[in-house]
Amino acid sequence: MDPERIDNLLSINKGYFFMLFLIAIDLLSKSIAEQYLEFGQVLPLIPIIDFLLVYNSGIAFSILDVNNTILSFGLSILGLIIVGYLHALYREQESFIYRIIFILIISGALGNILDRLLDGVVTDFLYLHIGNISFFVFNLADAFISVGAALFLIMELKKYLYNSEP
C-alpha cells in the first residue's frame, strides 16, 4: 500500500473518533472496575497482571499522591495544557504512525483527566507484578500513554540512527 494512501486512511478528523472511542473504553473500564472490584483486594487475572482497585491522587507511579484537592485540580489544568500542546502537534502531523502516537497519548491523558475531575483521583485497577515483585497499578489510559510514548521514542531513535523520516 502506498504511503500517501496510508496517511489518508487516518485523517485528522477520523483520529478524533478514535480518541473518543479510546477515552470511552478507558472510562467504561474504570467504571466496571469500581462496580465489580473491592478496594485493595487482589483478584488474579493472568500470571503477571491481577486486578487491584486503587485510587491515585498523584501522577504516574503515584508520584505526588497526597490526596490534596488543590494539587489534583492543578494537575488537571497542567494536563489540559499538555494535551493542548500535543493536539497542536497532532494537527500538524502528516505521518500515519505519529498520528497514532498522538491519538494514544492524548486519549490516555484525557481519560485520566476526566476521571480525576469527577472525584479528584484516578482509578487504577491493573496490577503488574512478577512473582512477589510489584511494579505498579495502572489503567487503560496509562497503557495508551505508555504505548504512545514508547512508539514515539522508537520513531525518534530510528530517525536519529538512520537519519530518516518515518
C-alpha positions, 0 to 999 in steps of 0.5 A: 500500500502506498504511503500517501494512501496510508496517511489518508486512511487516518485523517485528522478528523477520523483520529478524533473518533478514535480518541473518543472511542479510546477515552470511552473504553478507558472510562467504561473500564474504570467504571466496571472496575469500581462496580465489580472490584473491592478496594485493595483486594487482589483478584488474579487475572493472568500470571503477571497482571491481577486486578487491584482497585486503587485510587491515585491522587498523584501522577504516574507511579503515584508520584505526588499522591497526597490526596490534596484537592488543590494539587489534583485540580492543578494537575488537571489544568497542567494536563489540559495544557499538555494535551493542548500542546500535543493536539497542536502537534497532532494537527500538524502531523502528516505521518500515519504512525505519529498520528497514532502516537498522538491519538494514544497519548492524548486519549490516555491523558484525557481519560485520566483527566476526566476521571480525576475531575469527577472525584479528584483521583484516578482509578487504577485497577491493573496490577503488574507484578512478577512473582512477589515483585510489584511494579505498579497499578495502572489503567487503560489510559496509562497503557495508551500513554505508555504505548504512545510514548514508547512508539514515539521514542522508537520513531525518534531513535530510528530517525536519529540512527538512520537519519530518516523520516518515518 
